[in-house]
Structure formats: structure tokens, C-alpha cells
Amino acid sequence: MSTDATLSTSQDSSPLSSAGKSRKYTMVISRMTVDKLGVKLYDRVYAVIAELISNSYDADATVVTVTAPMGQYLAIKKDGKIAFKEVTIEVCDNGIGMEPDELQNFYLVVGAERRNDPKRGDRTKKFQRAVMGRKGVGKLAPFGVCRIVEIISSGGSLITEGDAHGYRTAHIILDKDGIMSDTPKNYYPDIGSEDGKLADKTGTKIILRDFYYKRMSDIKELSRQLAQRFGILSSNWSIQLIDASKTSSDPEYSTTVGKFAIDIMKNSKITFDGNQPTHIAQNNSSYIAKGPDGTGIPNDKFEAGFWYNLQFYPIVGWMAYAKESYKDELMAGVRIYCRGKIAAQTLVFNRKAGFTGEHSIRSYLVGEIYADWLDESEDLIQTDRRDILWSHEIGELFQDWGQKAVVYIGLITRDPMRKQMQQQFFEIGKVRERIQEAFPTESQKVLRETATDIATLMGKSLRGDELSDEKAVGDLVDLCILLAPIQDLDKRLQEAADADLTTLPIINGILKSARIAELVTFGRQIQKRIEIIDNLELLKDTDETDESELQKLIEEAPWLINPQWRPITANQRLSTLKREFEKYYHEATGLDVNLSDFTQPTKRPDFVAFSQDGALQLIEIKRPKHTIDNTEWDRVQTYFDQLEAFFANQKHKDFKSIANCFYITLVCDGVDLTGSQKKAFESYNGLNLTVLDWSAFLLRTKTTHQEFLEEAERLKGVS
């Protein structure tokens, strides 16, 4: 194989221009070229389609149609192996096309710069469009996603042969495996059935098949992807999409690619006005940068371009903050176009991390700017058109210009950004509605205003990503409501301190504010407790719920059994008692008992222990619908016996200062005992033993807390 990455015609097999005669197309290309410029650079289907569309634009097409099965994978993967599907992608245009000689001499030559070719030039023939292609490697893009590429193109001059009139057609089929085979011979594409025939119209159709395991975007997604790749504003250019997997009656069967749209934050947009195309100029008189209000930005801030070697490199377009933080990579950052095609996309023009407002800029900065000089005198665009050669002298100046623009837009959008965050916080958290609900009476107007002021300050300090968590937003609203009466109390105390004489009305105001602050705080706590109770009701009705989960819940929320109880972890001396009893129990019975506070989460607890009012409270919770039988009661009886012996032992007399008696609470849904076990149970029940069934246990707990909450709400209402 050749290593110079060119395609040429062999001397003994040049294409013939007339129909019906033998023809052989020849491709001379290095295997490395196909691999590096096709497979490696273009691994996304939409990027490949964009390259083919670029060719249609350069061929003076007014309409290009992409037909494909959308929203699906183009191959099948099973057991690690890929199988081809019987699907195709077709890119069809109505451009000037190519007749056989043109296809051989131009299309089958990789790396030849069209703009330096006097036969083709820098502008298209019909519409004088600035040609997008330059390096001549885009034709290899399809091999990054598929194996077979079929080209059917009709062009050249109108031909008359007998009664037939038309444009000569070239039809070849390229096989990637054949091109990349280890052979020193030239590659000869297969000749298609339409080759040499006459077509009614000029145009080109590219058909891709035998795909690798690549996903095709759905039609809406592909439309956005292509709109983002092209910044063409023209009345004689249109991209049509057709979903081959749908019928024509489906509303998503077809669409026309429009302008890439982004909702912009109010008062954040700066524009760069001037002539297009943006070629290198001798002065900057035709270009101006404007602020959000439409007035010009002083040149000492920055211009609509920059200077290099006494020449001006203009930039036209806009930059702003998006109304919402980035939803996908397509809208992230500033899109830079050259000759109507995307050349790069940058978040902050390579500005290093750690600057003021960095998070907002990296999450909200968007833009669309045009710089046709990027490949005018020198080509400053990387081959894959994913970035710019920033290390070049001109690239560095462009980067400096962009970083100044980033700093400027960060300054002017600081206030609009804060206002937007505050507005979103109020909308997502239903702040005004929640505040009105918390302080409903006319006498609580000051509290409503105070809570609103706190929420306003808090909303302005939030970042966009913090607003995506609805629960966190709700908690912040709760905090605003909790702080309002406390702040009001602080204000009244300050008024009392400043007054020469503390009058009775001031004292009454202080007491009233203190009372409301207490009610709001405890009311919120009770609301949270009721939510936990509701969750426990769901948990108890789940068959998969493990007893250890229920025991854990009781340890963390002992008020479920008794509203006055507190966790064991708040009492270090009781933790010592727990450990000593576990050792004593093992020595006396040879068995283990676990009063664990879950420092050993894998060990099933027998009881959860609490110290309340000088008594040791032991709770064992069973799964719903479980009944205690004789065997389980024998175990409980052993606990009673050993606890009595433990506290009677003189070595443990010091523990009586924290627990001079003990009680056991069993949560279960029944007792099925007989004989001596039944008699023993009856002797303890109501004294040292309390048995609660699930329904009674939850009802009692919820009723207690609900009554408190209703009273708190009533008192707030009359305050």
C-alpha cells in the first residue's frame, strides 16, 4: 500500500466518460490514514453525518436529506460479539454532484486541499459559498462508524445520447476491510449498477451500512446536534431529517433542522456586531462590542476582536448566561464557528480554575461567535474540528480575548444571576405559600415579611446545582420559617435594650415572639416525627422487613415507644452498664445477649436499651403479625432473672444511680403461651413488662404527636 495518503488513477485503468464502457476506479491510500483520520477522529454517528452534510453544502446543495432509523443502536451486540443489522443511513443532496472523472480525480483523493485547486477554488460555483472543507479527509469519516460506504453521484455537463438527456452518474462501493487489508496493491472500489448511466438531475447520495455498535440519536436529538454543528444563516440551505423506523403519519417521522436555540438569562447578553464573513481586517471600524443594554463597551475593556501584527482579527456573535444550567454538552460553553461550521467549543477559553464566580461561569456561560480567519491565512483548527490550536501565537491572543470576555460577563451577570437563583428558589420551594401557611394571621405580618427577607437572602446565595434537590430546597424553606420568629425576638430584645424604659408592651412583644419561636421550632420537630411514623407504617406492612431494621429504628427514635425517651448514645454511663450486663449474662448462662447500640451492625440486637427516669428500659420489637410462643418467653424469663440478679449483686451497686429498676417492652402482635410460661407472663405483665401490638403502638404514638402539633398550630393562629 502507498503511505502518502493519496487517491489516484492507475495508468492502465482510468475511468472513461462515456456510458457502457469498462471503467475501474482506483484508490491509493495508506492503512494508517484511514485508521487515524477516519476511525479515530469520527466515533459518533452525528459527527459523521455532519461531515457528509458539509460536503453537500460545498456542492451548492439547497436541500440535504438524512434518512436513518433513529433512536436505536445500529448493530446488535450479543455475548460480546457484534452482528450487523439490515439498516442504512442515507445522506442525499441536490448539489452539483460529480461525474465519473470528477469522482476519481477529486473525491478519491485524500488530503488534497480544494481551496488551492484552481479547478475548484475557495468558493462554490453556483452560490459562491465559502467552502467548509479544507483538509480533504472528511470523506473518511464514515469508516469510524461503519464498514461499507456507497456513493452515487450525478454531475458534470448535461449530456445527450440519442433520445436520452441527463448527467453522467458515478457509482462506487467502498469496503473498509478491503481498503485496510495488508496488500501492496491499489484498492479498486466495486462498481455500482448506476455507474455510467444518465440521471435527470445532479446530486449525490451517500449510503452507509454494516455499522459497528453505535447509537443513532432520535430525531429531536439529532436535529439539535446538527443545529449545534452548523451556524449557517441562509435562505437557500436546508437540512431535512427522516426517521426510517417510523411511518409518514407519525409526528416524529420528519423534521427540518433549525437554529440552535438556548434560553438566555435577562440582562446577561453581550454582542459583537460587524460585517461577515469575519476576515482579517486592516482596522476595527466595522466591529463593536455591546453590553446588555445595547450600548458600546469601551475599547479598554475589550473589543469585538483583537490585534496581531497591525491587523485586526474580528469576532461577531454573542455571549451570555443561559437561563438554566447546562442540560447537556451541546449547550455547554461558547461555540466557535468558522465558515458556518463549528470549529471548537470552549467553557472558559482555558482559564485556570479558582477565579471568582467560577461555578456559575462553568455552568451557565453560553455563546455563538464567528471567526472565519481561523483558517484564512493559516489553519488554526484541529483536524477533528474539536478544538483550536491555542498554542499558536494567534490562538493565544484569541484565548486572552476570550478570558477577558469571560471576566466581563461574570461581573455584569452577578446581580441578574443572584436574582434568578432567588426566583427559582421561591418557585421550587413554594416559599411564599409555605410562609403564609406558617404565619397565617394578620398579626403575624411582620413574621411573614421577616421570613421572606431571610428566604430572599438565602435564595441569592444558592448555586444552580443546589436547586435541583427538592428535599434540600424544602429544608431551606423550613429553616427560613424557623429563623423568622427568632430574628424577630432578637430585634425586640435589641429594642428593649435600647429603650430608656422597658415598657409593658415591649415585654409583651418579647414574650409573644419567644412563644411563637418555640411553637414553630417544636411544631416542625413534631411534623418530622409524624413523617417517620408514616414511614414506619409502610415498613411494617412490607413482608421483607427484617427485625433488625425495626430495632435500629427504635434505637434512633425511641420516642416511637414513648415521646419522652431519648437514645442510649446520649448516656455514656448507661453504655458502660450495657457492656457489663452483657458480660454478666454470658458468665451466668453461657449465652450471649446483645444490647448493642449498633456499633456492631452485623450482630442482631436482642434489646434496645434506654435510661429514663431512673429506670432501665429494654425494648424488643418483633415483625408485624408475629406472636410470642413458650420458647421465646423462656428467653424473656431468663432476661428477667439475670437482670434481677445483676442489680442485686453488690459489685453493681454503683449502677443503681442510673437505673434502680428495669422494664421490658415487647412490640408484637400476639402472645400464645401455655402452662407455667403463661402464668409467669401474667405475673410480669403490667408491672415490669409492657406488651404493645403494632396497631395500638403506632396509633398511640401518632395520636400523641398529632395532638401536640394541632395545639401548636392553634396557638400560632391566635398569637
JORAKA-V214440 format. One record per residue. N is the residue number from 1. OMEGA is omega in radians with two decimals (* if undefined). Layout:
n->{N	N}
omega->{OMEGA	OMEGA}
//
This chain:
n->{1	2	3	4	5	6	7	8	9	10	11	12	13	14	15	16	17	18	19	20	21	22	23	24	25	26	27	28	29	30	31	32	33	34	35	36	37	38	39	40	41	42	43	44	45	46	47	48	49	50	51	52	53	54	55	56	57	58	59	60	61	62	63	64	65	66	67	68	69	70	71	72	73	74	75	76	77	78	79	80	81	82	83	84	85	86	87	88	89	90	91	92	93	94	95	96	97	98	99	100	101	102	103	104	105	106	107	108	109	110	111	112	113	114	115	116	117	118	119	120	121	122	123	124	125	126	127	128	129	130	131	132	133	134	135	136	137	138	139	140	141	142	143	144	145	146	147	148	149	150	151	152	153	154	155	156	157	158	159	160	161	162	163	164	165	166	167	168	169	170	171	172	173	174	175	176	177	178	179	180	181	182	183	184	185	186	187	188	189	190	191	192	193	194	195	196	197	198	199	200	201	202	203	204	205	206	207	208	209	210	211	212	213	214	215	216	217	218	219	220	221	222	223	224	225	226	227	228	229	230	231	232	233	234	235	236	237	238	239	240	241	242	243	244	245	246	247	248	249	250	251	252	253	254	255	256	257	258	259	260	261	262	263	264	265	266	267	268	269	270	271	272	273	274	275	276	277	278	279	280	281	282	283	284	285	286	287	288	289	290	291	292	293	294	295	296	297	298	299	300	301	302	303	304	305	306	307	308	309	310	311	312	313	314	315	316	317	318	319	320	321	322	323	324	325	326	327	328	329	330	331	332	333	334	335	336	337	338	339	340	341	342	343	344	345	346	347	348	349	350	351	352	353	354	355	356	357	358	359	360	361	362	363	364	365	366	367	368	369	370	371	372	373	374	375	376	377	378	379	380	381	382	383	384	385	386	387	388	389	390	391	392	393	394	395	396	397	398	399	400	401	402	403	404	405	406	407	408	409	410	411	412	413	414	415	416	417	418	419	420	421	422	423	424	425	426	427	428	429	430	431	432	433	434	435	436	437	438	439	440	441	442	443	444	445	446	447	448	449	450	451	452	453	454	455	456	457	458	459	460	461	462	463	464	465	466	467	468	469	470	471	472	473	474	475	476	477	478	479	480	481	482	483	484	485	486	487	488	489	490	491	492	493	494	495	496	497	498	499	500	501	502	503	504	505	506	507	508	509	510	511	512	513	514	515	516	517	518	519	520	521	522	523	524	525	526	527	528	529	530	531	532	533	534	535	536	537	538	539	540	541	542	543	544	545	546	547	548	549	550	551	552	553	554	555	556	557	558	559	560	561	562	563	564	565	566	567	568	569	570	571	572	573	574	575	576	577	578	579	580	581	582	583	584	585	586	587	588	589	590	591	592	593	594	595	596	597	598	599	600	601	602	603	604	605	606	607	608	609	610	611	612	613	614	615	616	617	618	619	620	621	622	623	624	625	626	627	628	629	630	631	632	633	634	635	636	637	638	639	640	641	642	643	644	645	646	647	648	649	650	651	652	653	654	655	656	657	658	659	660	661	662	663	664	665	666	667	668	669	670	671	672	673	674	675	676	677	678	679	680	681	682	683	684	685	686	687	688	689	690	691	692	693	694	695	696	697	698	699	700	701	702	703	704	705	706	707	708	709	710	711	712	713	714	715	716	717	718	719}
omega->{3.08	3.11	-3.08	3.04	3.05	3.07	-3.12	3.11	3.08	-3.02	-3.06	-3.06	-3.14	-3.14	3.09	-3.02	-3.12	-3.09	2.99	-3.14	-3.10	-3.12	3.07	3.08	-3.07	3.12	3.09	-3.04	3.11	3.10	-3.14	-3.13	3.12	-3.09	-3.05	-3.05	3.12	-3.05	-3.01	-3.05	-3.02	-3.11	3.10	-3.04	-3.07	3.10	3.08	3.12	3.14	3.11	3.13	3.10	3.09	3.11	3.12	3.10	3.14	3.10	3.10	3.06	3.02	3.10	3.00	-3.07	3.10	3.13	-3.08	3.01	-2.94	3.11	-3.11	3.03	-3.03	3.07	-3.12	3.08	-3.13	-3.12	3.10	-3.13	-3.11	3.08	-3.14	3.02	3.13	3.13	3.11	2.93	3.14	3.06	-2.99	-3.14	3.11	-3.14	-3.05	3.07	3.13	2.96	-2.99	-3.12	3.13	3.12	3.14	-2.99	-3.10	-3.07	-3.10	3.02	-3.09	3.05	3.11	-3.10	-3.10	-3.03	3.11	-3.13	-3.12	-3.14	-3.11	3.02	-3.05	-3.11	3.12	-3.02	-2.96	-3.03	-3.14	3.09	3.01	-3.04	3.13	-3.07	3.09	-3.00	3.11	-3.11	-3.10	-3.13	3.10	-3.08	-3.09	-3.11	3.02	-3.09	-3.09	-3.10	-3.05	3.06	-3.13	-3.12	3.05	-3.05	3.13	-3.10	-3.09	-3.13	3.07	-3.05	3.03	3.09	-3.06	3.12	-3.06	3.08	3.10	-3.10	-3.04	-3.08	2.98	-3.07	3.12	3.12	-3.14	3.13	-3.09	-3.14	3.13	3.14	-3.03	3.13	-3.14	3.13	-3.14	-3.06	3.03	3.09	3.13	3.14	3.03	3.12	-3.14	-3.06	-3.11	-3.06	3.11	-3.13	3.10	3.12	-3.12	-3.05	3.02	3.12	-3.10	3.03	3.06	-3.13	3.11	3.09	-3.09	-3.05	2.96	-3.05	-3.12	3.12	3.04	3.12	3.00	-2.94	3.11	-3.14	3.13	3.12	3.10	-3.12	-3.14	3.08	3.13	-3.10	-3.04	3.08	-3.04	3.04	-3.06	3.11	-3.10	-3.13	-3.11	3.06	3.13	3.10	3.10	3.10	-3.08	-3.13	-3.12	3.08	-3.08	3.13	-3.14	-3.12	3.13	3.11	-3.10	3.09	3.06	-3.14	-3.14	3.14	3.11	-2.99	3.06	3.07	-3.03	3.07	-3.13	3.09	3.13	-2.97	2.97	-3.06	3.09	-3.05	3.08	-3.10	3.00	0.03	-3.06	3.11	3.08	-3.06	3.12	3.10	-3.08	-3.02	-3.09	-3.03	-3.11	3.05	-3.09	3.09	-3.11	-3.13	3.09	3.11	-3.10	3.07	3.14	-3.10	3.13	3.00	2.95	-3.11	3.06	-3.11	-3.11	-3.09	3.05	-3.13	3.08	3.07	-3.09	3.12	-3.00	3.09	3.13	3.10	-3.10	3.00	-3.09	2.95	3.04	3.14	3.09	3.10	-3.05	3.07	3.11	-3.06	-3.10	-3.06	-3.02	3.02	-3.08	3.10	-3.12	-3.09	3.03	-3.10	3.07	-3.10	-3.07	3.13	-3.13	3.06	-3.04	3.12	-3.06	-3.14	3.06	3.09	-3.10	-3.10	3.03	-3.13	-3.11	3.13	-3.04	-3.07	-3.12	-3.12	-3.12	-3.13	-3.00	-3.05	3.09	3.12	-3.13	-3.09	-3.07	-3.13	-3.07	3.11	-3.13	3.03	3.12	3.11	3.07	3.14	-3.10	-3.12	3.09	-3.05	-3.10	3.13	3.09	3.13	-3.11	3.08	-3.05	-3.10	3.09	-3.14	3.14	3.10	3.12	3.10	3.08	3.12	3.11	3.10	-3.12	-3.14	3.06	3.11	3.13	3.13	-3.11	-3.11	3.06	3.13	-3.05	-3.11	-3.09	-3.13	3.08	3.14	3.14	3.13	-3.14	3.12	3.12	-3.14	3.13	3.10	3.13	-3.12	-3.09	-3.10	-3.08	-2.99	-3.07	3.14	-3.12	3.13	3.11	3.13	-3.12	-3.10	-2.94	-2.98	3.13	-3.12	-3.13	-3.13	-3.14	3.12	3.09	-3.13	3.13	3.12	3.12	3.11	3.12	3.14	3.12	3.12	-3.12	-3.14	-3.14	-3.10	-3.08	3.00	-3.09	-3.11	3.14	3.14	-3.11	3.14	-3.06	3.14	3.12	3.10	3.12	3.12	3.11	3.08	3.08	-3.13	3.10	-3.14	3.13	-3.08	-3.06	3.14	3.11	3.10	3.10	3.09	3.13	3.13	-3.12	3.09	3.11	3.10	3.13	3.14	-3.10	-3.07	3.09	-3.13	-3.13	-3.08	3.13	3.10	3.12	3.13	3.11	3.11	3.11	-3.13	3.14	3.13	3.13	3.14	3.13	3.13	3.14	-3.12	3.14	-3.11	-3.11	3.09	3.11	3.12	3.13	3.09	3.12	3.14	3.13	3.06	3.11	3.12	3.11	3.11	3.12	3.10	3.09	-3.11	-3.09	-3.13	3.11	-3.06	-3.07	-3.08	-3.14	-3.14	-3.12	3.08	3.14	3.09	3.13	3.14	3.14	3.13	-3.11	-3.11	-3.10	3.10	3.04	3.08	-3.13	-3.06	-3.10	-3.03	3.11	-3.08	3.13	-3.05	3.12	-3.05	-3.07	-3.13	3.10	3.07	3.08	3.09	-3.14	-3.12	-3.13	3.13	3.10	3.10	-3.14	-3.12	3.14	3.14	-3.07	-3.01	-3.05	-3.13	3.11	2.98	-3.08	2.99	-2.96	2.95	3.05	2.93	3.02	-2.98	-3.12	-3.10	-3.09	3.14	3.02	3.14	2.88	-2.99	3.10	3.04	-3.10	3.07	3.09	-3.13	3.05	-3.12	3.10	-3.06	2.99	-3.08	3.14	3.10	3.07	3.12	3.12	3.09	3.14	3.11	-3.07	-3.11	-3.14	3.11	3.10	3.12	3.11	3.11	3.10	3.09	3.12	-3.09	-3.08	3.08	3.10	3.13	-3.12	-3.10	3.10	-3.12	-3.10	3.13	-3.06	-3.08	-3.14	-3.12	-3.12	3.11	3.09	3.13	-3.14	3.04	-3.11	3.09	3.09	3.07	3.08	3.04	-3.13	-3.08	3.06	3.10	-3.13	-3.04	3.10	3.00	-3.06	3.11	3.13	3.14	3.14	3.13	-3.11	-3.13	3.13	-2.99	-3.13	3.10	3.10	-3.04	3.03	3.11	3.12	2.98	-3.00	-3.08	-3.13	-3.12	-3.12	-3.13	-3.13	-3.11	-3.10	-3.12	-3.14	-3.10	-3.14	3.12	3.11	-3.12	-3.14	3.13	3.11	3.13	3.14	-3.12	3.08	-3.09	-3.12	-3.10	*}
//
